[in-house]
């Protein structure tokens, strides 16, 4: 009985996991971020989004700006299932394996934390992520 709590009479209640993600794009971003939000809302109905932020590229020579957005939701999926779901959304947006070498990111969705397990500690230090976290914590988030 993985991640389940037995509840009388024979009803299984799945343990819910808190997930924190950041979505980003520097290519067709006005199309890709709204599409990602729609897909995420369909899969995780309780998802909350912070404001979208425009940022300069951190590791690319190209001056193409990024749109980034932090979001949080709960899921009964395990961490690997959540990661696979996020990767599928990236592929559905047109992400290809060689895109980063071309400095083109159709859509990037990073799982920053899963419950109390921090997966991307460096990302959690970035200003746009910290600002988004503040919005989520203070319920100042956008409802798309």
N, C-alpha and C positions, 0 to 999 in steps of 0.2 A: 504494500500500500504506500507507494511513493507520494510524498507531498499531500497525503490525504488524511483527513480526520474522520473516523467512523462516527456517525451520528445516528442515533436510534430513530426510527426503525430502518436500518440498512440504507441510509441516505449518506452519500459521500459528499463532503464539502471540501473542495480543493483549497489548499493554502494559496493565498494571493501574495505575489511578490511585487515590491515597488521597483519600478524601472525608471531610470533617468536617461534620456537620450539627447543628442544634438544632431540636427539635420542641417546639411549645408549643400550649396551648389554655386558654381561659378559659370555655368553654361545653361542657357535657357532657364535661368533661375525663376523668372516670373511665371513660368509654366510648371516647373518641376517641384517647387516647394508646395504650392497649393495641391498638386496631385498627391504628393507624399502625405500632406495633412489629411486629405480625404481618405486615402487608403488606411492610414493609421487610425483614424476615427472609426472606420468600419471594423477594424480588428480589435481595437481597444476603446470602447465607447466612453470610458471615463477620462480619456487623455485630456491634459491641459497644456496649452502652449503659452510660452512667454512671447514677447514681441519679437518680430523678425528684425535682425540687425545686419547691416551692411558692413563688411570688414575687408581690409586689405589682405591679400594672400600672405601666408606666413612662410611657405617653403617653395613658392613658385617664382620664376622670373617674370612671367606674364603679369601685366597690370590688371587683368580681369578681376573685378571685385567679387566677393562671395556674399551670399545671403546665408545667414545662420540663424537657427532657432532652437531653443531648448524646450523640452517637453517632458512631462512625467505622466505615468500611468501605472495601473496595477494589472497583473496578468497571472493566470494560473499555470502558464507555461513555464518550463524550467529555463535556465539561462541559455542553453544551447538552442532550444526551440525559439526563443525570442530572437537570438542572433540570426538564425536561419530565416525567420520571418522578415527581419529588417533587410537582410541581403536580397531577398526576393523582391522587395519593394524597390531597392536600388536597381536591380536588373530590369524590372518592369519600366523604370524611368529611362532606360537605355544605357545604363552604365556598362562599360566594357572593361575587360582586364587591363588593356593598355592605355586607358584614359589618363591616368595620373602622369605617365611619362610624357604625354602630350599636353600636360597642364590643363586638362579639361575634366571637370567633375560635374557630370550630369546631376548626380545625387549621391550624397554620402550620409549614412545614418549610423552614428556611433552609439553603442550602448555604453554610457559613462559609468553607471553603477547599477547593480542588481542587489536589492535589499541593502545590506551593509557592506557588500563587497564592491570596492572601487576598482573598476577595470581600466580607466584612463585617468590616472592621477594628474598628469600634465595638462590634459584638457580642462580639468576642473579648476585650474589656476588661471585660465584665460579670462580676460575682462568680460567679454560678451557672454561667457558661460556664467560667471559670477553674477552679472547683472540679471540674466535670465532666471537664475536660481532665486534671486531676491524677489523678482516679480511673482514667481510661483509660490514662494513661502508667504508672501504678503497678499496673495490672491489678487494680484494686479494683472492677471494674464488675459490674453485675448481669447474670445470665444469665436472660433471660426465656424 
